[in-house]
Amino acid sequence: MVHNRIALFRAERQMSRKDLAELVGVNPQTIGFLERGSYSPSVELALKLAAVFRVSVHQLFSLEPFPPLADQLAPRREGT
């Protein structure tokens, strides 16, 4: 399974699925399938999506689940 942060980046930019789909040349349903993890993108589509969000493909997609954002944003305590 390919994990992604499409919904996160899309929400951050206040972009609808339809808006994103038009930018990368797919149906809005495809964006929904991608976000739910029920469809893995082609390399071409992954590159197009990453370009829209101006991030690397690795920042948008992963073979491992992404850690929760709250964990990434929480201050680290010494000794942990």
Backbone hydrogen bonds, N-H to C=O, Kabsch-Sander energy under -0.5 kcal/mol:
donor,donor_aa,acceptor,acceptor_aa,energy
3,H,1,M,-0.6
3,H,62,S,-3.3
5,R,60,L,-1.9
9,F,5,R,-2.5
10,R,6,I,-2.9
11,A,7,A,-2.6
12,E,8,L,-2.3
13,R,9,F,-1.4
14,Q,11,A,-1.6
15,M,10,R,-2.6
20,L,16,S,-2.3
21,A,17,R,-2.8
22,E,18,K,-2.3
23,L,19,D,-1.7
24,V,20,L,-1.6
25,G,21,A,-1.2
26,V,21,A,-2.2
30,T,27,N,-0.9
31,I,27,N,-1.1
32,G,28,P,-1.8
33,F,29,Q,-2.6
34,L,30,T,-2.6
35,E,31,I,-2.7
36,R,32,G,-2.0
37,G,33,F,-0.7
37,G,34,L,-1.2
38,S,33,F,-2.0
39,Y,33,F,-0.8
46,A,42,S,-2.6
47,L,43,V,-2.5
48,K,44,E,-2.2
49,L,45,L,-2.7
50,A,46,A,-2.4
51,A,47,L,-2.1
52,V,48,K,-2.1
53,F,49,L,-1.8
54,R,50,A,-0.8
55,V,50,A,-2.2
59,Q,56,S,-0.7
60,L,56,S,-1.0
60,L,57,V,-0.6
61,F,57,V,-3.0
62,S,3,H,-2.3
71,D,68,P,-0.6
72,Q,68,P,-1.4
73,L,69,L,-2.1
74,A,70,A,-1.6
80,T,77,R,-1.5
